[in-house]
Amino acid sequence: MKKVTTRAVSVLLLAALVVVGLGIYLFRLVRDGGDWASFYANDSVYTNGVLNRGLVTDRDGTILASAGEDAFHYAEDSSVRRACLHAVGDLGGNIGTGVLSLYRPEIVNYSFFTGTTLEGGSLKLTLDADVCAAAYNALNGRKGTVLVYNYKTGEIICMVSTPTWDPEQGVTFDLNDSNYEGAFINRAISSTFVPGSVFKLVTLAAAIEQIPGIWQQTFTCNGSDIIGGQRINCTGHHGTITVDQALAHSCNVAFGHIGSQLGGDIISQYAEGYGLTQSHTLNDRIPTAAGSVPSAGNELGDAAWEGIGQYKDLVNPYAFLRLMGAIANGGLCVEPTLISGKKCGTEQLMLPSTAQALSELMSYDVQYEYGAGTYPGLEMHAKTGTAEVGDGTTHAWFAGFITNADAPYAFVVMAERAGGGYYVASPIANTVLQKAVFG
């Protein structure tokens, strides 16, 4: 009798294990079936290692990548191929954040019930291929990135990273060639950079909310000043200036004093609150790099540099784009999307009153310092940045938004080790936005 009982228990345990195993398998099938079906080893989806079905297009239907008849092709236009490469990805999987890598189930049209279809699927991106090509050409061989998105709908219309290459020809360059350093990295989402003066928008937002009487303060700039035992150098002799003039002139002395008044802890807290130190996930699938703004604490000199956007500050361009969109949108960030038709979440990053104040000051920057005629037809609100890297070179930044009724676009341009923000990044932004708004 004991043997019968023991055997019965063993059978029940075995049956239970089978049920549990089947349950785990079914769970993973539902969760990972698309990845299994579209994996590179699946000969029904790949022919000689080449995807044999599926289509990726831009917002207007321009083909960015297509598979069929045992061949894979990218866009017809060479500039479009190069410009959209990091967003689309390459067949070799060198760009792990591209949609060809992360959206394979959709591209091969996988279904839990029917598997894959012979014709594959169609993935429509929010990108505008012509605007991306304009950004690629405007970067003109410089390393960097250009991002533009609709801060009302969340649609990314431009995401370009350089250096790049022609995917139709494959990776033919020498991986040790410095001209192609970081070519596999999407600088828009997977890299961080010293922000320089564009970070002064974060410092000013903190000052508006944390320093009583900030609007009545004045600062005297004679080209440099000593704060906390450290010399803060400026690019000009601005004399006695107010806060709004300090932002327009991008005065390091003024913002050094503002940073030292705030202290490193508050500046870091605001950077974190605005999403600049966190990793984000574009469309719940594409990871972004986390920035870093460590607190300088109560060290006045270091806090001054932290407020200027130097010290140890590092910012991801995508995260800064979200912040620009929030300022334009009354403090509300509409999350960016790269996939057409995907709903965007929202997050209140900033007080509406603070966003309004920054918006007005960024418009003042353009009118007072850059010249509205520099951006014909564009209702521009922006801030330049010339970020010292430490090797004698500077990153050129230009970030902001336009308020044209039919073109609510926020943007970030960063040209790596390319010079000054106004002279390098600003013209790139103007070229791209002119294309985006006026065609």
LINPECOR-V718623 format. One record per residue. N is the residue number from 1. RES is the residue in one letter. SS is DSSP state (helix for helix, strand for strand, loop for the rest). PSI is psi in degrees with one decimal (none if undefined). D_LAST is the distance of its C-alpha to the last C-alpha in Angstrom with 1 decimal. Layout:
# LINPECOR-V718623
n	res	ss	psi	d_last
N	RES	SS	PSI	D_LAST
N	RES	SS	PSI	D_LAST
This chain:
# LINPECOR-V718623
n	res	ss	psi	d_last
1	M	loop	-40.0	86.7
2	K	helix	-38.5	85.0
3	K	helix	-41.9	83.5
4	V	helix	-43.8	82.2
5	T	helix	-44.4	80.6
6	T	helix	-43.9	79.1
7	R	helix	-39.2	77.7
8	A	helix	-43.1	76.3
9	V	helix	-41.5	74.6
10	S	helix	-43.8	73.2
11	V	helix	-42.6	71.8
12	L	helix	-41.2	70.2
13	L	helix	-42.3	68.7
14	L	helix	-43.6	67.4
15	A	helix	-40.6	66.0
16	A	helix	-41.2	64.4
17	L	helix	-40.4	62.7
18	V	helix	-44.2	61.5
19	V	helix	-44.9	60.0
20	V	helix	-45.3	58.4
21	G	helix	-42.1	57.1
22	L	helix	-39.3	55.7
23	G	helix	-43.7	54.1
24	I	helix	-42.7	52.4
25	Y	helix	-46.5	51.3
26	L	helix	-39.7	49.8
27	F	helix	-47.4	48.1
28	R	helix	-32.2	46.5
29	L	helix	-43.4	45.7
30	V	helix	-43.7	43.7
31	R	helix	-43.0	42.1
32	D	helix	4.1	41.6
33	G	helix	-39.4	41.8
34	G	helix	-40.7	38.2
35	D	helix	-38.6	38.5
36	W	helix	-46.5	41.7
37	A	helix	-30.7	40.3
38	S	loop	10.4	37.3
39	F	loop	151.3	39.2
40	Y	loop	-24.7	39.0
41	A	loop	-5.5	42.7
42	N	loop	105.3	42.2
43	D	loop	-18.6	42.6
44	S	loop	-18.4	41.5
45	V	loop	-25.9	38.0
46	Y	strand	139.0	37.9
47	T	strand	115.6	39.2
48	N	loop	39.5	40.4
49	G	loop	4.2	38.4
50	V	strand	129.0	35.1
51	L	strand	132.5	33.5
52	N	loop	14.4	34.1
53	R	loop	153.7	32.1
54	G	strand	163.8	29.0
55	L	strand	138.9	25.2
56	V	strand	127.9	22.4
57	T	strand	166.6	18.8
58	D	loop	-172.7	15.5
59	R	loop	-25.4	14.5
60	D	loop	7.0	13.2
61	G	loop	0.5	16.3
62	T	loop	128.0	15.4
63	I	strand	123.7	18.8
64	L	strand	-29.2	19.2
65	A	strand	138.3	23.0
66	S	strand	146.4	25.5
67	A	strand	142.7	29.3
68	G	strand	153.3	31.8
69	E	loop	44.7	34.5
70	D	loop	26.2	35.7
71	A	strand	152.2	32.4
72	F	strand	133.1	29.5
73	H	strand	153.9	26.1
74	Y	strand	-168.5	22.8
75	A	loop	153.1	19.3
76	E	loop	-39.5	19.3
77	D	loop	129.6	16.9
78	S	helix	-41.0	19.0
79	S	helix	-37.8	16.3
80	V	helix	-42.2	15.3
81	R	helix	-46.7	19.1
82	R	helix	-41.0	19.8
83	A	helix	-38.4	17.0
84	C	loop	3.0	18.0
85	L	helix	-46.4	21.7
86	H	helix	-28.7	23.0
87	A	helix	-42.5	21.5
88	V	helix	-43.6	22.6
89	G	loop	174.5	25.8
90	D	loop	158.5	27.9
91	L	loop	-29.4	30.8
92	G	loop	-7.7	33.3
93	G	loop	16.6	32.7
94	N	loop	-32.7	32.3
95	I	loop	94.2	29.4
96	G	loop	-17.0	31.4
97	T	loop	1.0	28.7
98	G	loop	156.8	26.3
99	V	helix	-25.3	26.1
100	L	helix	-26.4	28.0
101	S	helix	-42.6	30.9
102	L	helix	-13.1	30.7
103	Y	loop	30.7	29.6
104	R	helix	-42.3	31.8
105	P	helix	-39.5	33.7
106	E	helix	-37.0	30.6
107	I	helix	-36.1	29.3
108	V	loop	0.0	32.8
109	N	loop	51.3	33.1
110	Y	loop	139.6	36.3
111	S	strand	141.1	38.4
112	F	loop	-33.1	41.6
113	F	loop	-33.2	43.3
114	T	loop	-5.5	42.0
115	G	strand	-139.9	41.0
116	T	loop	158.5	38.2
117	T	loop	155.1	37.0
118	L	loop	-34.7	37.0
119	E	loop	-12.9	33.4
120	G	loop	-173.3	32.2
121	G	loop	179.0	29.5
122	S	strand	124.0	25.8
123	L	strand	117.9	24.1
124	K	strand	123.1	20.6
125	L	strand	162.0	18.7
126	T	loop	-7.4	16.3
127	L	loop	148.6	14.2
128	D	loop	111.2	10.6
129	A	helix	-39.3	11.6
130	D	helix	-38.3	8.4
131	V	helix	-40.0	8.3
132	C	helix	-42.1	12.0
133	A	helix	-39.2	12.1
134	A	helix	-39.1	10.2
135	A	helix	-43.5	12.9
136	Y	helix	-46.1	15.6
137	N	helix	-35.0	15.1
138	A	helix	-32.9	15.0
139	L	helix	-28.9	18.2
140	N	loop	48.9	19.6
141	G	loop	-8.0	22.7
142	R	loop	151.6	23.6
143	K	loop	137.7	24.9
144	G	strand	-161.4	23.0
145	T	strand	152.0	20.6
146	V	strand	127.9	17.2
147	L	strand	133.7	17.1
148	V	strand	132.1	14.6
149	Y	strand	155.4	15.8
150	N	strand	110.8	15.9
151	Y	loop	-1.6	19.2
152	K	loop	-40.6	20.0
153	T	loop	-18.4	19.7
154	G	loop	-4.0	20.2
155	E	strand	123.8	17.4
156	I	strand	117.6	16.5
157	I	strand	-14.8	12.9
158	C	strand	126.1	13.6
159	M	strand	98.8	17.2
160	V	strand	137.0	17.8
161	S	strand	137.4	21.2
162	T	strand	149.9	22.7
163	P	loop	156.8	24.9
164	T	loop	-174.0	24.0
165	W	loop	172.2	25.0
166	D	loop	108.3	24.3
167	P	loop	-19.4	25.9
168	E	loop	-28.0	26.4
169	Q	loop	-10.8	29.0
170	G	loop	-178.6	30.4
171	V	loop	98.4	31.8
172	T	loop	-4.4	33.1
173	F	loop	162.1	33.1
174	D	loop	123.7	36.2
175	L	loop	-18.3	36.1
176	N	loop	-0.9	38.0
177	D	loop	120.0	35.4
178	S	helix	-23.7	34.3
179	N	helix	-20.1	30.8
180	Y	helix	19.6	30.3
181	E	loop	125.9	32.1
182	G	loop	22.9	30.9
183	A	loop	-25.3	28.6
184	F	loop	-5.3	29.7
185	I	loop	131.8	28.8
186	N	loop	100.9	25.6
187	R	helix	-23.1	25.5
188	A	helix	-36.0	23.3
189	I	helix	-20.8	26.0
190	S	helix	9.6	29.2
191	S	loop	159.6	29.8
192	T	loop	151.6	30.9
193	F	strand	154.1	30.7
194	V	loop	125.5	32.4
195	P	loop	-26.0	30.1
196	G	helix	-141.5	31.5
197	S	helix	-17.2	30.5
198	V	helix	-24.9	27.8
199	F	helix	-17.0	30.9
200	K	helix	-21.5	32.3
201	L	helix	-37.3	30.3
202	V	helix	-46.0	32.6
203	T	helix	-42.4	35.6
204	L	helix	-39.3	34.8
205	A	helix	-43.3	34.3
206	A	helix	-40.6	37.8
207	A	helix	-40.1	39.2
208	I	helix	-38.5	38.1
209	E	helix	-20.9	39.9
210	Q	helix	-17.9	42.8
211	I	loop	105.9	43.9
212	P	loop	137.3	45.6
213	G	loop	18.9	44.9
214	I	helix	-32.1	41.9
215	W	helix	-20.5	40.3
216	Q	helix	-9.8	43.5
217	Q	loop	149.6	43.9
218	T	strand	158.3	43.3
219	F	strand	144.0	43.2
220	T	strand	119.5	44.4
221	C	strand	116.4	42.7
222	N	loop	24.7	44.5
223	G	loop	-22.5	42.4
224	S	strand	167.2	44.2
225	D	strand	159.6	46.6
226	I	strand	121.8	48.9
227	I	strand	121.1	48.3
228	G	loop	34.2	50.7
229	G	loop	1.3	52.0
230	Q	strand	141.1	48.7
231	R	strand	123.3	47.0
232	I	strand	112.0	43.4
233	N	strand	146.0	41.6
234	C	loop	165.4	38.8
235	T	loop	-5.4	36.3
236	G	loop	177.5	37.6
237	H	loop	97.5	40.5
238	H	loop	-6.4	39.2
239	G	strand	-149.1	42.5
240	T	strand	122.3	43.0
241	I	strand	156.9	39.8
242	T	strand	177.9	38.9
243	V	helix	-45.3	36.9
244	D	helix	-37.4	33.7
245	Q	helix	-33.7	34.2
246	A	helix	-39.7	35.1
247	L	helix	-42.6	31.7
248	A	helix	-41.4	29.8
249	H	helix	-11.2	32.1
250	S	loop	49.0	32.0
251	C	loop	116.6	35.8
252	N	helix	-36.9	37.6
253	V	helix	-48.0	40.9
254	A	helix	-46.6	39.9
255	F	helix	-22.8	38.3
256	G	helix	-42.3	41.2
257	H	helix	-37.8	43.6
258	I	helix	-43.4	41.5
259	G	helix	-40.3	41.5
260	S	helix	-31.8	45.2
261	Q	helix	-40.6	45.8
262	L	helix	-43.1	44.0
263	G	loop	153.5	45.5
264	G	helix	-35.2	44.1
265	D	helix	-45.3	44.9
266	I	helix	-42.2	42.8
267	I	helix	-45.1	39.7
268	S	helix	-38.1	40.0
269	Q	helix	-40.2	40.5
270	Y	helix	-39.7	37.3
271	A	helix	-41.8	35.3
272	E	helix	-44.6	36.8
273	G	helix	-29.3	36.3
274	Y	loop	6.4	32.5
275	G	loop	17.6	32.4
276	L	loop	-12.4	32.0
277	T	loop	9.2	35.2
278	Q	loop	154.7	34.8
279	S	loop	132.7	33.5
280	H	loop	168.2	31.1
281	T	strand	108.6	30.4
282	L	strand	123.6	26.8
283	N	loop	32.8	27.3
284	D	loop	17.2	31.0
285	R	loop	-25.9	31.0
286	I	strand	109.8	29.1
287	P	strand	149.8	31.1
288	T	loop	160.1	29.9
289	A	loop	143.9	31.9
290	A	loop	135.0	33.9
291	G	loop	-179.2	33.8
292	S	strand	119.8	37.0
293	V	loop	76.5	38.0
294	P	loop	144.6	41.8
295	S	loop	136.3	43.8
296	A	loop	-1.0	45.5
297	G	loop	-137.8	48.1
298	N	loop	7.6	50.2
299	E	loop	105.7	49.8
300	L	helix	-40.0	48.4
301	G	helix	-44.9	47.0
302	D	helix	-39.5	45.3
303	A	helix	-34.8	43.9
304	A	helix	-47.1	42.6
305	W	helix	-35.3	40.6
306	E	helix	-42.7	39.5
307	G	helix	-25.2	38.1
308	I	helix	-17.7	36.3
309	G	loop	19.5	34.6
310	Q	loop	-106.3	36.8
311	Y	loop	-117.6	40.2
312	K	loop	21.1	39.6
313	D	loop	133.7	36.3
314	L	strand	133.2	33.9
315	V	strand	140.4	30.7
316	N	loop	130.9	28.5
317	P	helix	-39.5	24.7
318	Y	helix	-44.0	24.2
319	A	helix	-36.9	27.0
320	F	helix	-31.4	25.6
321	L	helix	-43.0	22.2
322	R	helix	-41.8	24.4
323	L	helix	-40.9	26.1
324	M	helix	-41.1	23.0
325	G	helix	-37.5	22.0
326	A	helix	-43.0	25.5
327	I	helix	-42.9	25.7
328	A	helix	-27.6	22.6
329	N	loop	26.6	24.2
330	G	loop	27.4	27.6
331	G	loop	-10.7	29.1
332	L	strand	121.9	28.2
333	C	strand	119.3	26.5
334	V	strand	118.0	24.7
335	E	loop	134.4	25.2
336	P	loop	152.0	22.2
337	T	strand	143.0	21.9
338	L	loop	-17.2	20.6
339	I	strand	121.0	22.0
340	S	loop	135.7	20.4
341	G	loop	-8.2	23.0
342	K	loop	131.7	25.0
343	K	loop	144.0	26.3
344	C	loop	135.7	25.9
345	G	loop	173.3	28.9
346	T	strand	155.9	29.0
347	E	strand	130.7	31.1
348	Q	strand	101.9	32.1
349	L	loop	-27.3	31.8
350	M	loop	150.7	32.6
351	L	loop	137.6	34.4
352	P	helix	-39.0	32.2
353	S	helix	-37.1	33.9
354	T	helix	-42.1	33.2
355	A	helix	-41.5	29.5
356	Q	helix	-43.2	29.4
357	A	helix	-44.8	31.2
358	L	helix	-40.5	28.9
359	S	helix	-45.3	25.8
360	E	helix	-40.3	27.3
361	L	helix	-34.8	28.5
362	M	helix	-33.5	25.1
363	S	helix	-40.3	23.7
364	Y	helix	-39.5	26.8
365	D	helix	-49.6	26.0
366	V	helix	-47.8	22.8
367	Q	helix	-43.3	24.5
368	Y	helix	-36.8	27.8
369	E	helix	-48.0	27.1
370	Y	helix	-32.2	23.6
371	G	loop	116.2	22.6
372	A	helix	-30.9	20.0
373	G	helix	-13.1	18.8
374	T	helix	-22.5	17.8
375	Y	helix	69.9	14.8
376	P	loop	129.6	13.7
377	G	loop	-5.0	12.4
378	L	loop	129.6	13.1
379	E	loop	84.7	16.3
380	M	strand	134.1	17.4
381	H	strand	119.2	20.6
382	A	strand	168.1	21.4
383	K	strand	134.2	24.2
384	T	strand	164.1	24.7
385	G	strand	134.9	27.2
386	T	strand	97.3	29.2
387	A	strand	120.2	31.4
388	E	strand	126.5	34.6
389	V	loop	-27.7	35.3
390	G	loop	-8.4	38.9
391	D	loop	19.5	38.9
392	G	loop	-4.5	37.7
393	T	loop	167.9	34.0
394	T	strand	143.2	31.4
395	H	strand	136.1	28.4
396	A	strand	120.2	25.4
397	W	strand	148.9	23.8
398	F	strand	120.1	21.2
399	A	strand	145.8	21.0
400	G	strand	-145.9	20.1
401	F	strand	162.7	17.7
402	I	strand	151.2	15.7
403	T	loop	23.9	17.0
404	N	strand	135.7	14.2
405	A	loop	-42.8	15.6
406	D	loop	6.0	12.8
407	A	strand	68.8	11.7
408	P	loop	82.1	15.1
409	Y	strand	133.1	14.3
410	A	strand	152.9	17.1
411	F	strand	156.4	16.9
412	V	strand	129.0	19.3
413	V	strand	130.8	19.2
414	M	strand	117.8	22.5
415	A	strand	116.1	23.4
416	E	loop	124.8	26.9
417	R	loop	41.9	29.5
418	A	loop	-7.9	27.0
419	G	loop	-145.8	28.1
420	G	loop	147.2	27.2
421	G	helix	-43.8	24.6
422	Y	helix	-41.0	23.5
423	Y	helix	-25.1	23.4
424	V	helix	-57.8	22.0
425	A	helix	-36.4	20.2
426	S	helix	-47.6	18.6
427	P	helix	-34.1	16.6
428	I	helix	-47.4	15.4
429	A	helix	-42.6	14.3
430	N	helix	-44.0	12.6
431	T	helix	-45.7	10.5
432	V	helix	-44.1	9.6
433	L	helix	-34.9	9.0
434	Q	helix	-41.3	6.9
435	K	helix	-41.5	4.5
436	A	helix	-37.0	5.8
437	V	helix	-43.5	5.9
438	F	helix	-6.2	3.8
439	G	loop	none	0.0
